[in-house]
Amino acid sequence: RAFKGNLVVPDFKDFCNRLQILFNEVKANVSHTAGKNADYIPKLAQISPNYFGMSVCTIDGQRFQLGDANIEFSVQSCCKPLTYCFALEEHGEEKVHKHIGREPSGVAFNSICLNSKDRPHNPMINAGAIMACSLIKPKEPIYERFQYVNEQLSKMSGGLKWGFSNIVYQSEKMHADRNFCLGYMMQGKKAFPPGTNLHDTLDFYFQCCSLETDCNKLAIAGATLANMGECPTTGMKVLKSRTCRDSLSLMYSCGLYDYSGEWAFKVGIPAKSGVSGSIYAVIPDFGCISIYSPPLDSIGNSVRGVEFFTRLVDEFIFHNF
Ligand code: DON
């Protein structure tokens, strides 16, 4: 593409200079004290609130990073659109959506609620992500299921390996009353596929949340979604186009907790946030931009992350409309 002169961002250097200015403005104008690290998982409260990183990967593999883009962080809910993809790849849309809805819930990600059909509202909130986990290789032992997810994530990230924090995992398990409550409620409503072992499913979900990544890997994985399943840095086809379309649609409507409607209106790009302070935004036919900054607003989204993307769409024509 470079030789033919048809890169998606022909003047990548100029684009990166403008990103740098934006990043510096957010760093200068939005104090890290404007939000607060998540503390319901004690380990997350101990992370430096000063970390601020950004990474971009285009669908043709041009890459650029700023600040703490190499710092590993707990992936938390940023995994949810990806585990949903793996469930779709295995079972297809019809089967997956017998168990999970497609509407925003309008309430907090860990709210104890189901939709009118006694199913989780969507795969981007805890109940839906637990359900998606129950659908991934259900007949295999958990270690095989975890290995599968880890390998798929690595393929989506150009072969780079994702880590795992046993400390976060243990911490997550010890503070999981709400997730257990969601699990039992769904089990009580017979929402899981027959044969699901609830404790295994929850354990697998906690393991997925405790994976570790950084802005660079997340940007490549997001760019694989933007590129309809083909990893831009390796050319490997990891996901079907239809899987990417489905996941991006729900990231667009449900990816930012109960700020999702505001985000779709103001920023207009499919994205997902996680409680460790990351947000990645997937711009179809362009690529992905990921941000990491741990302090969160009252809804649970990275304060600097939301500000960065809000300013980004003032500067570039990335908003869908
Ligand atoms: O289930 C939990 O509580 C978390 N580990 C998931 C955190 C998260 O980022 C919230 N997401 N929807």
Residues whose N, C-alpha, C, O or C-beta is under 5 A from the ligand:
A	BS01	DON	Q76 S77 F109 M124 I125 N126 C209 S273 G274 V275
